[in-house]
Amino acid sequence: MTTTSDQIDHYVLVLPDRDAAEELASRLTSAHPGLPEPELHRETLAGEDDAEDAQWLVVLDPPLPITLSVADLQDLVAEFDGWLEDY
């Protein structure tokens, strides 16, 4: 089953650290001024107490601006050794 953009509640860009998440969010808002401010969240991996074992999430609510595609998000997050999930 293919998910269409009208069925997506959030785009979640999963990144390895806070610096990468902040840089990606900054690049997104600079390149796409109409984009609402991305939300940054820290996600601790299950069973891990060490802060080094946390992933950082950049959460975007749809719809994406016309100047930003899902493929663009995938390419951008890959530059930071992350990946894109949609919910």
N, C-alpha and C positions, 0 to 999 in steps of 0.2 A: 504494500500500500504506500503510495506516495503522499507525503505531507505537503499541502499547499500553504502559501504564506498566510492565507486567511485562517488557517488552523493552528498557527504557531502563536503561543502566548509570550515566549521570550526566546531571544537568541542568547546563548551563553557561550562566551569565549573563555576557554579554560587555559590558564597560563601557569608557568612554573613558579613565579615569584611576584612579589608586590611591585618591584621596579618595572617588570615587563607589563604588568596590568596597567600601571599608571601611564607608562609611555604609550601603550596602545590606545588607551582611552583619550589621551591628549591628542594623538594623531587623528583619531576619528573625529573629535569635535573640531579640530582645526580644519580638516579637509571637508567636513560636512557641517557647516554652521547651523543648519536647520535640525540637526539631530538632537533629540533631548539628551541631557547629561547622562552618560552611562553610569550605572551603579557598579561599585566595586565591592566584592565580598571575599572574605577569606574562608576557605573550606578545608578543615582539618580532615585528613584521611582517617578512615575508620581504624581505631585501635592505636593511633599515633598520638603521643603527647608532645613530641618535639615540634617546635614552631617551624623548623626547617622542612618538615614533612607536610606542609600545607600547600594547597593550590590556591591560586587567586582567580576569581571569576569576574569578568566584565559582562554585565547583563544589559541587553538592549531590548526595548519593547518595540514590536512592530507597529505600524509598517515602517520599513526602512525608507530613507529618502530615495528618490528616483536615481540619484547619483551614486548609490551604494547598493551593490548586489550581494547575494549570499556568496557567490564566487569570490567577490572582493574581500569579504570577511574571512573566508577560508584562506585566501592568499596572505592576508595581513597577519592573521593569528599564526600561520605556519612560520612566518619570519621570526616569531618569538618562541618557537618550539612548543606551540600550543595547538589546540584544536577547537572546532566549533561544534556545539550541540544545540539543538532546538527542542523546545518543549511546548 
